[in-house]
Amino acid sequence: MVMQELFATGDVYIDDPYQDRKFRYEHETDKVFARPYGSKTEHEIEFTNSYWGEALSGGKVITKEEYYCD
């Protein structure tokens, strides 16, 4: 489970291998983005999106570098 305190400190990157997606929370704009594995394109998603909820529950926090590799 991702610790909520991380969101107050800056951008947060999450890998969710069960969904084959990575997620990025952008602190400055308070927006969430999702990017499928192997894709260079990310899409903004709503906080209420079920994929985001699952990533928060079962995903792993990763670095910015890990988010953009693949």
Residue pairs with C-beta under 8 A, 6 or more apart in sequence:
1 56
1 57
1 58
2 12
2 14
2 55
2 56
2 59
2 61
6 12
6 61
7 25
7 27
9 27
10 27
11 24
11 25
11 26
11 27
11 28
11 64
12 24
12 25
12 27
12 61
13 22
13 23
13 24
13 25
13 61
13 62
13 63
13 64
13 66
13 67
14 22
14 23
14 24
14 25
14 55
14 56
14 59
14 60
14 61
14 62
15 22
15 23
15 59
15 60
15 62
15 66
15 67
16 22
16 23
16 51
16 54
16 55
16 58
16 59
16 60
18 54
18 58
19 51
19 54
19 55
20 36
20 37
21 34
21 35
21 36
21 37
21 51
21 55
22 34
22 35
22 37
22 62
22 67
23 32
23 33
23 34
23 35
23 51
23 52
23 55
23 59
24 32
24 33
24 34
24 35
24 42
24 67
25 31
25 32
26 32
26 33
31 44
32 44
32 45
32 46
32 47
32 49
32 52
33 42
33 43
33 44
33 45
34 42
34 43
34 45
34 49
34 51
34 52
35 41
35 42
35 43
35 67
37 70
38 70
45 51
45 52
46 52
